Amino acid sequence: MFTRFLLNFIFVIAAVLPGRPQSKPRVSYPYLLYLPKEYAASAEAFPLVIYLHGGSQKGNDLEKLKAYGPPKEVADGRNFPFVIASPQCPEGKYWSTDNWFEPLYAELTQKYRIDKKRIYLTGISMGGYGTWQTAVAYPDHFAAILPLCGGCDDSTQICNLRKVPVWTLHGTADDVIPIHVTERLVSRLQECGGNVRFTRLEGEGHGIQTYYANSDWVNWLLRRHR
């Protein structure tokens, strides 16, 4: 029990280490890309969802990302009405380690028809942390964010998100990242007038990745514009 607590504590501390994006190494992470089936025949700009995976998908094998989340849904044949970019975090790093976002954003918006007013960010577990952290650092880039069972430093910087719609989900029985991590952020955002929706998944543990199989999150994101 103590060992599990210690490992969880180390994970949380590592995941919330502060650092300005400008002071971090600028690195291009490899990524999976999904284009809607309508993309090739259309001239319109499409919304973009950036998905951040959890800790077990780190490495240099993009196939690992298909274990769950939007990459799994795509691999299973599901069609989405937006572009999806799923970068892979290297072993030994967290989403807060490098400045991976700026290179990814620049490449995607230059190479593909992306509606810059409809860019969304979501992730689970370590990717939930990455979603909070990246949005705090770049609040003007996102039309909405959807972090699942993640957290962030709850200092006044979280108020950077007060104009960004947030929907966050967390299982009440999560014994890896306790729900109070999300509760604290929601409370702080509410204090500074943020637009935040919080779903407590009663009796659910840490494995809430099956939530991506439904359509609620898709519909909610698409209703948000910058």
N, C-alpha and C positions, 0 to 999 in steps of 0.2 A: 504493500500500500504506500509506504513512504517513498519507494523508488518511483512508482507511478506519479505520485505528487511532485517529486523533484523533477522528473522529465517534463511534466506539463508546465511546471513553473519556468524551467529553462526555455521551453518553446515560447511561452508567452512573453518573457522578457526579451528574447532575441527578436521576436516578431514586432515589438513596439519600439525598438531602438530608434531614437530620433536622428535626423540628418536632413539637411537641406538638399533638394534635388541637384542644385548647382554644384554641391560639394561631393557628389557621388560619381563613380565611374560611369561614363555614358556607354552603354552596352546594348547591342542588338540581340535580343533573344530570338531563337527560332520559334515559329508559331504554325499552328494549323489554321487554314483559312477556309471558310465556307461562304460561297456566293449563292444567293437565292436563284432558283431555277429561272426566274424572270430577268435576271441581271443581263445576260448576253443580248437579249432581244429588246432591251429597254435603253433609253437615253437618260432616264431620271437618276437622281442621286438617292442612295439607299441609307437607311439608318444603320448604325454600327453598334454591335455589342462586343465588348472586350470581356472575355471570361478568364478568371484566374483560378487555377486548380489548387488543390490541397497538397499537403506535404508529401504524401505517398506517391505523387506523380512527378516529383522533381527528377532531373537527370538530363539525358541527351537522346531520348527515344520518344518522339512525338506520339507514337502509338499508345504509350502509357496513358495519354490524356483521354483516350476513348473508354476508360474504365467507368466513368460516370460524368454527369453534367451535360451541358450542351454538346460537347464532342461525341458523347455516347449517343445522344438523341440523333445527331446527324448521321453517325455511322449506322444507326438502325433504320435510316431512311426517312426520318422526319424532315419536313420542309419548314423553313422559317422565313419570315418576310423581311429579314435584315441580314446584313453581312455579319459574320461572327469571326473574330480573331481570338485564338487561344494560345497565348505564348507559354513557353515552358521555362520554369525557373531552374537553374543549374543546381546540382548537388552542392551542399555546403553553403547555400545562400537562402535568403528570404526575399519576398517581394520588396522589402525595404532596403536591401543591400545596395543595389545598383540603380542608376537612372536608366531604366529600360523603357519607360513610358514615352519620353520625347522621341527617341528614334522610331519606335513603333507607330506613334501617332503620325509622324512626318511621312513615313513610308506608306502607310495605309491611305492617307488623305491625298497623297501625290499619285499613287498608282491606281487607285480605285475611285469610283464615283461615290463619295461618302457625303451624306448630309451632315455638316458640322454642327447643326443645331439639334441633331438627334443622335448623339453619341452616349452610350450607356455603359456602365461598368458593373459587373457582378462577379462573385466568387464565393467559395466555401472554405471554412476552416482557415488554414493558412491563407487561402485566397480571399476569405472574408476579411482577414486582417489587411491584406493587400488592397482590397477594395476601399476600405475606410481610409487607409494611409494615402493611397494614390489620389483619392478624391479630395482629401484635405490639402494635399500639395498642389492640386490642379483643379480647384473648384469651378473655374470658368469654362472648363472643357466638357463638362458632363450635363446632360439633360436630366439624368436621374441615376441613382445607384441602388444596387440590390445585394447587400452583404448577408451571407448566411453563416451563422455561428462563428463570427469573428469579432475582433475588437480593435482598439486603437488607444493611443494616449488620450485621456479625457481632459487635457488642459484646455485653455481658452482657444487653442487652434482648431478644436472641433467645431467651433462657431464659424469657421470658414465655410461650413456646409449649410449655413442657415438658409441660403437661397436655392439649395439643391434638393429636390425631392428625394427622400430616402424611404425605402421599405426594407426593414431588416427582420429576419426570422431566426429563432433560436429555440431549441428543445429544452423543456423544463428539467429533463433528466440527464442533460449533457454532463458527463463526468470527465470530459477532456478539456473543454473550454466552458466553464460554468456560465449559466445564463446571466448572472449578475454583471458580467463583463459587458454584455449588450445593454442591460438595463441602465447601467451607469451612463453610457453614451447617449441613450435615448433621453434620459432625464436632463443631461447637460444640453442637448440640442433643443429640447423643449424650453429650457430656461432662456436660451438666446433666440427664441422665436423661429426655430427651424420647422420645416415641413417634413415630419417624420411619422411613419406608420410602423408599428411594432406588432409582430405576430408571435405570440407564445405558443409553441407547439406542445400541447399538454402530453406528458408522458414520453415524449420523444427524446432519444439520446443524441449522440453526436452525428450519427449517420442519417442526415436529413437530405442527402443528395437526390433522393427520388422525387423531391419537390420539383426538380427541373423537368419532370415528365409531364406535368400538367401545363395548362395554358394561361393560368392566372398571371404569372410573372411576365409573360410575353405581352399580354393585353395591357397590363399596368404600365410597362415601360413605353409602349408605343403611344400611349396617351400623353406622354411628357415631351415637351419641346423647350428648348432654351430660348 
